[in-house]
């Protein structure tokens, strides 16, 4: 008897070659050209579960080891589905689940409850040993800048920090606020490369511990400090010359865009500059992907630029510059996934097999969003006064060249202490 999933795949897979096998036999879908992927199910129920709710159950069945990849990998499986048109294959079950998730998202977005601490802890307070498996030497957990394209992950992360620092127009003695300071790499770079005094805020206890330890080891504790602080509650009496936020805005939530930018206005000097580096998508999402919401980033939201701009304007900020980086995160995620899988057994020892399969699915699915769904990175430069930044972009390259000279003499980064 043909499963619901296989009937669905017969409608979807036109390009490529997907072989599906399991207790009920083997079947091939597609025209044989392009990607070649082979999967095997360990039980018949797995196929029916995925057919009933592919957005969530594909991940869960894979996490449970009931879906095995025999040719290709999980990214290739996701990509071969996205290579084909899905709209004609929507079932009534998919439609009603989608409508239910839209309703649930509207309720969540309409109830202004601050769950920032809980949501951040869910992801960033995982063992530091896990992130050490796949991040670069500076523990940059955001999109790298592959310019030129063939540089290493570490070099691309340095290029990202350099590019952002140049847009900040950071100068010696300036006070910088970093909203979402990660493991401290950006703050330390700004202090050393630009001579600034940096305050980084985070809601992760684990990131706070690692950041403070790293800054102390480099002798930067007098110029770089990290605090467990929600941006909601930053005092307006303390002003900063520069604000930078990298990879944090995705956790703000659609309901809080206005609050985020109003707080930036409160704490930014009148002639100050802010640089926001975040993930965007080409259109507003009706709801978060259920796998990401449940297992990876609860409460997160990837905005479209059209959703962000009104809050910036209402807060009284001016957009001085926007740069779109369309594929750099796809390259970053590919590096992370390859590095993670190369140390797979270590990851299993830290957590377990199900966690590792979940993390692999997360990295592969995120990469696919950039290769197949037109997600992108935007870097937005914001000011209160138009002439707070030059009226041409030549200064970016000029400042980057100066920072490259500094990087050639910078002392190596110390390993993170667990």
Phi, psi and omega per residue, in radians:
X1 nan 2.284 -3.118
X2 -1.317 2.293 -3.119
X3 -1.311 2.837 3.082
X4 -1.058 -0.635 -3.138
X5 -1.118 -0.754 -3.100
X6 -1.205 -0.614 3.045
X7 -1.119 -0.638 3.102
X8 -1.168 -0.787 3.137
X9 -1.105 -0.567 3.111
X10 -1.105 -0.515 3.088
X11 -1.407 -0.556 -2.995
X12 -1.525 -0.924 -2.921
X13 -1.423 1.775 3.060
X14 -1.848 -0.723 3.137
X15 -1.759 2.522 3.122
X16 1.573 -2.999 -3.137
X17 -2.417 1.995 3.119
X18 -2.066 2.063 3.099
X19 -1.793 2.183 3.140
X20 -2.055 2.187 3.104
X21 -2.280 2.860 -3.120
X22 3.001 -2.884 -3.103
X23 -1.014 -0.463 -3.107
X24 -1.634 0.106 3.111
X25 1.974 -2.995 -3.059
X26 -2.075 2.539 -3.133
X27 -2.584 2.507 -3.115
X28 -1.976 2.374 -3.137
X29 -2.136 2.579 3.070
X30 1.797 3.041 -3.073
X31 -1.581 -0.007 3.096
X32 1.552 -0.151 3.121
X33 -1.683 2.750 3.089
X34 1.412 -2.417 -3.062
X35 -1.165 2.571 3.046
X36 -2.178 2.097 -3.109
X37 -2.342 2.456 3.072
X38 -2.278 2.262 3.141
X39 -2.242 2.756 3.108
X40 -2.393 2.327 3.066
X41 -1.688 2.482 -3.128
X42 -1.538 -0.255 3.139
X43 -2.643 2.706 -3.073
X44 -1.234 -0.522 -3.123
X45 -1.110 -0.529 -3.108
X46 -1.034 -0.722 -3.128
X47 -1.129 -0.735 -3.141
X48 -1.166 -0.660 3.125
X49 -1.087 -0.783 -3.141
X50 -1.123 -0.732 -3.139
X51 -1.075 -0.566 -3.099
X52 -1.289 -0.538 -3.085
X53 -2.747 1.263 -3.044
X54 -1.064 -0.514 -3.095
X55 -1.092 -0.567 -3.135
X56 -1.900 -0.738 -2.959
X57 -1.298 -0.463 3.061
X58 -1.027 -0.787 3.120
X59 -1.131 -0.808 -3.061
X60 -1.176 -0.695 3.090
X61 -1.130 -0.673 3.084
X62 -1.157 -0.758 3.127
X63 -1.035 -0.648 -3.099
X64 -1.393 -0.027 3.128
X65 1.319 0.317 3.128
X66 -1.611 -0.190 3.017
X67 -2.080 2.085 -3.104
X68 -2.006 2.398 3.118
X69 -1.649 2.045 -3.104
X70 -1.774 -0.345 3.015
X71 -2.546 2.292 -3.027
X72 1.528 -2.702 3.099
X73 -2.604 -3.106 -3.055
X74 -1.143 -0.574 3.065
X75 -1.092 -0.789 -3.124
X76 -1.103 -0.619 3.090
X77 -1.127 -0.832 3.112
X78 -1.089 -0.686 -3.090
X79 -1.204 -0.662 -3.119
X80 -1.167 -0.561 3.055
X81 -1.196 -0.774 -3.121
X82 -1.243 -0.383 3.069
X83 -1.138 -0.340 -3.076
X84 -1.911 2.853 -3.109
X85 -1.424 2.309 -3.053
X86 -1.822 -0.401 -2.951
X87 -1.015 -0.655 -3.088
X88 -1.268 -0.210 -3.089
X89 -1.732 0.095 3.138
X90 -1.125 2.314 3.113
X91 -1.780 2.839 3.071
X92 -0.975 -0.661 3.120
X93 -1.094 -0.733 3.117
X94 -1.113 -0.699 -3.099
X95 -1.151 -0.809 -3.104
X96 -1.222 -0.570 3.062
X97 -1.140 -0.690 3.099
X98 -1.097 -0.750 3.112
X99 -1.115 -0.686 3.111
X100 -1.106 -0.723 -3.130
X101 -1.199 -0.592 3.057
X102 -1.091 -0.778 3.137
X103 -1.110 -0.764 3.129
X104 -1.098 -0.695 3.132
X105 -1.127 -0.667 3.140
X106 -1.156 -0.648 3.096
X107 -1.148 -0.811 -3.141
X108 -1.058 -0.784 -3.094
X109 -1.228 -0.377 -3.113
X110 -1.576 -0.100 -3.137
X111 -1.920 1.836 -3.032
X112 -1.351 1.270 3.090
X113 -1.808 2.260 -3.120
X114 -1.468 1.755 3.106
X115 -1.912 0.388 -3.051
X116 -0.964 -0.826 -3.082
X117 -1.061 -0.809 -3.128
X118 -1.126 -0.780 -3.095
X119 -1.142 -0.718 3.126
X120 -1.144 -0.762 -3.127
X121 -1.062 -0.593 -3.116
X122 -0.970 -0.638 -3.069
X123 -1.852 -0.861 -2.943
X124 -1.487 -0.219 3.069
X125 -1.655 0.293 2.931
X126 -1.141 2.878 -3.100
X127 -0.972 2.333 3.082
X128 -1.041 -0.484 -3.140
X129 -1.096 -0.537 3.113
X130 -1.103 -0.847 -3.091
X131 -1.199 -0.491 3.102
X132 -1.130 -0.371 -3.114
X133 -1.209 -0.514 -2.978
X134 -2.305 -0.270 3.125
X135 -1.373 2.912 3.100
X136 -1.314 -3.127 -3.061
X137 -1.097 -0.390 3.139
X138 -1.743 0.123 3.072
X139 0.974 0.804 3.073
X140 -1.468 2.006 -3.087
X141 -1.896 0.933 3.073
X142 -2.696 3.038 -3.026
X143 -1.036 2.260 3.041
X144 -1.446 3.019 -3.072
X145 -2.159 1.718 -3.046
X146 -1.497 1.351 3.141
X147 -2.373 1.790 0.094
X148 -1.292 2.906 -2.956
X149 -1.124 -0.484 -2.971
X150 -1.663 0.275 -3.130
X151 -1.376 2.889 -3.138
X152 -1.293 2.949 3.096
X153 -1.045 -0.791 -3.141
X154 -1.066 -0.791 3.134
X155 -1.100 -0.637 3.129
X156 -1.219 -0.578 3.077
X157 -1.245 -0.641 3.033
X158 -1.100 -0.737 3.129
X159 -1.075 -0.644 3.085
X160 -1.089 -0.852 -3.139
X161 -1.085 -0.721 3.135
X162 -1.097 -0.758 -3.105
X163 -1.122 -0.756 3.135
X164 -1.193 -0.749 3.127
X165 -1.055 -0.658 3.115
X166 -1.130 -0.712 3.135
X167 -1.222 -0.474 3.089
X168 -1.236 -0.341 -3.003
X169 0.931 0.781 -3.090
X170 -1.232 2.360 -3.096
X171 -2.255 2.735 3.124
X172 -0.963 2.375 3.086
X173 1.544 -0.216 3.127
X174 -1.234 2.636 3.063
X175 -1.665 2.199 -3.094
X176 -2.064 2.385 3.008
X177 -1.901 2.220 3.019
X178 -1.915 2.040 3.134
X179 -1.623 1.898 -3.037
X180 1.538 1.336 -2.930
X181 -1.569 0.031 3.064
X182 0.961 -2.357 3.127
X183 -1.729 0.355 2.927
X184 1.614 -0.051 -3.033
X185 -1.135 -0.738 -3.135
X186 -1.164 -0.768 -3.139
X187 -1.061 -0.776 -3.133
X188 -1.154 -0.657 3.110
X189 -1.105 -0.792 -3.132
X190 -1.101 -0.674 3.134
X191 -1.169 -0.741 -3.070
X192 -1.413 -0.731 -3.059
X193 -1.408 -0.511 -3.015
X194 -2.069 -0.158 3.114
X195 1.303 0.437 -3.096
X196 -1.582 2.878 3.016
X197 -1.801 2.106 -2.939
X198 -2.087 2.336 2.959
X199 -1.997 2.084 3.106
X200 -1.876 2.380 3.117
X201 -2.065 2.498 -3.127
X202 -2.551 2.838 3.029
X203 -1.966 0.147 -3.134
X204 -1.782 2.124 3.092
X205 -1.095 -0.671 -3.109
X206 -1.200 -0.752 3.100
X207 -1.133 -0.672 3.121
X208 -1.060 -0.798 -3.132
X209 -1.072 -0.846 -3.102
X210 -1.132 -0.754 -3.097
X211 -1.083 -0.828 -3.134
X212 -1.105 -0.683 3.123
X213 -1.128 -0.741 -3.134
X214 -1.143 -0.783 -3.134
X215 -1.101 -0.694 3.131
X216 -1.123 -0.727 -3.123
X217 -1.121 -0.512 3.138
X218 -1.619 0.105 3.120
X219 1.196 0.569 -3.055
X220 -1.920 0.131 -3.024
X221 -1.074 -0.398 3.122
X222 -1.415 -0.296 -3.110
X223 -2.055 -0.243 -3.116
X224 -2.309 2.049 3.115
X225 -2.239 2.602 -3.132
X226 -2.174 2.417 -3.092
X227 -2.277 2.556 2.993
X228 -1.456 1.728 -2.922
X229 -2.602 2.292 3.018
X230 -1.499 2.306 -3.137
X231 -1.020 -0.482 3.096
X232 -0.801 -0.704 -2.903
X233 -1.885 0.308 3.059
X234 -1.104 2.303 -3.132
X235 -1.259 2.325 3.140
X236 -1.199 -0.258 -3.129
X237 -1.290 -0.308 -3.134
X238 -1.771 2.091 -3.060
X239 -1.892 2.639 -3.137
X240 -2.219 2.540 3.097
X241 -1.321 -0.544 -3.088
X242 -2.429 2.520 3.015
X243 -2.225 2.358 3.065
X244 -2.306 2.452 3.083
X245 -2.492 2.079 -3.048
X246 -2.149 2.027 3.049
X247 1.214 0.331 3.133
X248 -1.898 -0.495 -3.028
X249 -1.077 -0.452 3.114
X250 -1.098 -0.287 -3.132
X251 -1.762 -0.016 -3.075
X252 -1.225 -0.717 -3.102
X253 1.591 2.451 -3.024
X254 -1.003 -0.655 -3.104
X255 -1.142 -0.389 -3.006
X256 -1.856 0.171 3.127
X257 -1.001 -0.813 -3.123
X258 -1.071 -0.761 3.129
X259 -1.073 -0.706 -3.125
X260 -1.063 -0.867 -3.073
X261 -1.306 -0.552 3.049
X262 -1.134 -0.640 3.090
X263 -1.165 -0.667 3.088
X264 -1.055 -0.738 3.091
X265 -1.078 -0.712 -3.120
X266 -1.041 -0.687 -2.975
X267 -1.835 -0.032 -3.133
X268 -1.619 2.328 3.051
X269 -1.036 2.743 -3.071
X270 -1.052 -0.572 3.114
X271 -1.807 0.379 -3.068
X272 -1.376 2.972 -3.137
X273 -2.325 2.414 3.065
X274 -2.145 2.438 3.019
X275 -2.136 2.169 3.139
X276 -1.976 2.132 3.137
X277 -2.036 2.056 -3.035
X278 -2.683 2.881 3.065
X279 -1.443 2.429 3.036
X280 -2.234 2.838 3.023
X281 -2.278 2.824 -2.937
X282 -1.310 -0.149 -3.126
X283 -2.710 2.718 3.109
X284 -1.085 2.401 3.124
X285 -1.552 2.427 3.099
X286 -1.264 -0.550 3.092
X287 -2.804 2.816 3.091
X288 -1.251 2.633 3.012
X289 -1.007 2.278 -3.036
X290 -1.099 -0.565 3.098
X291 -1.151 -0.841 3.139
X292 -1.094 -0.752 -3.123
X293 -1.112 -0.704 -3.051
X294 -1.404 -0.698 -2.944
X295 -1.951 -0.454 -2.942
X296 -1.995 -1.141 -3.051
X297 -2.218 1.305 3.097
X298 -1.061 2.369 3.111
X299 1.435 -0.032 -3.140
X300 -1.371 2.860 3.103
X301 -2.760 2.221 3.079
X302 -1.634 2.018 -3.050
X303 -1.547 2.827 2.844
X304 -1.584 2.795 3.127
X305 -1.097 -0.564 3.140
X306 -1.113 -0.473 3.100
X307 -1.398 -0.496 -3.071
X308 -1.421 -0.711 -2.989
X309 -1.008 -0.765 -3.128
X310 -1.039 -0.650 3.135
X311 -1.199 -0.613 3.085
X312 -1.129 -0.806 -3.118
X313 -1.125 -0.771 -3.118
X314 -1.140 -0.532 3.126
X315 -1.304 -0.268 3.135
X316 1.622 0.265 3.104
X317 -1.585 2.665 3.091
X318 -1.882 2.425 3.065
X319 -1.526 1.982 -3.118
X320 -1.617 -0.479 -3.086
X321 -2.862 2.455 2.990
X322 -2.305 2.307 3.033
X323 -2.187 2.349 3.122
X324 -1.850 2.228 3.085
X325 -1.977 1.699 -2.961
X326 -1.330 -0.599 -2.998
X327 -2.124 -0.026 -3.057
X328 -1.119 -0.572 3.134
X329 -1.293 -0.561 3.050
X330 -1.033 -0.765 3.119
X331 -1.141 -0.715 3.134
X332 -1.079 -0.837 -3.121
X333 -1.128 -0.604 3.078
X334 -1.105 -0.763 3.076
X335 -1.047 -0.835 -3.115
X336 -1.046 -0.780 -3.094
X337 -1.147 -0.726 3.123
X338 -1.140 -0.721 3.132
X339 -1.183 -0.683 3.127
X340 -1.112 -0.816 -3.109
X341 -1.201 -0.507 3.084
X342 -1.139 -0.376 3.136
X343 -2.102 0.615 -3.045
X344 -0.993 -0.771 -3.088
X345 -1.119 -0.575 3.080
X346 -1.169 -0.660 3.114
X347 -1.146 -0.709 3.094
X348 -1.064 -0.666 -3.141
X349 -1.174 -0.571 3.121
X350 -1.269 -0.782 -3.117
X351 -2.098 -1.834 3.087
X352 -2.853 3.106 -3.065
X353 -1.086 -0.719 -3.112
X354 -1.118 -0.719 3.109
X355 -1.090 -0.756 -3.099
X356 -1.109 -0.731 3.104
X357 -1.159 -0.613 3.056
X358 -1.092 -0.794 -3.096
X359 -1.176 -0.669 3.081
X360 -1.098 -0.739 3.123
X361 -1.103 -0.723 3.113
X362 -1.053 -0.849 -3.120
X363 -1.153 -0.716 -3.138
X364 -1.190 -0.766 3.131
X365 -1.123 -0.654 3.111
X366 -1.171 -0.723 3.089
X367 -1.058 -0.743 -3.131
X368 -1.097 -0.544 3.107
X369 -1.065 -0.599 -3.129
X370 -1.486 -0.552 -3.127
X371 -1.462 -0.442 -3.011
X372 -2.205 -0.234 -3.041
X373 -2.115 0.210 3.035
X374 1.119 0.415 2.962
X375 -1.157 2.765 -3.073
X376 -2.708 2.942 2.971
X377 -1.792 2.375 2.966
X378 -2.044 2.417 2.999
X379 -1.987 2.036 -3.051
X380 -2.033 2.222 3.100
X381 -1.769 2.157 -3.043
X382 -2.136 2.537 3.136
X383 -2.490 2.925 2.968
X384 -1.621 -0.533 -3.122
X385 -2.116 2.387 -3.062
X386 -0.986 -0.730 -3.041
X387 -1.572 0.329 3.038
X388 -1.223 -0.299 3.096
X389 -2.252 2.725 3.133
X390 -1.042 2.794 -3.117
X391 -1.623 0.301 2.976
X392 -2.508 2.931 -3.055
X393 -1.734 0.167 -3.117
X394 -1.086 -0.538 -3.068
X395 -1.093 -0.456 -3.109
X396 -1.118 -0.910 3.134
X397 -1.128 -0.680 3.141
X398 -1.095 -0.762 3.132
X399 -1.207 -0.639 3.107
X400 -1.078 -0.671 3.124
X401 -1.118 -0.688 3.105
X402 -1.132 -0.687 -3.140
X403 -1.245 -0.520 3.051
X404 -1.072 -0.670 3.100
X405 -1.104 -0.711 3.072
X406 -1.103 -0.775 -3.081
X407 -1.035 -0.542 -3.134
X408 -1.159 -0.373 -3.118
X409 -1.927 -0.025 -3.073
X410 -1.198 2.405 3.136
X411 -1.205 2.589 -3.099
X412 -1.059 2.676 3.115
X413 -1.349 2.445 3.118
X414 -1.427 2.593 3.075
X415 -1.075 2.589 3.105
X416 -1.267 2.425 3.100
X417 -1.621 2.260 -3.136
X418 -1.622 nan nan
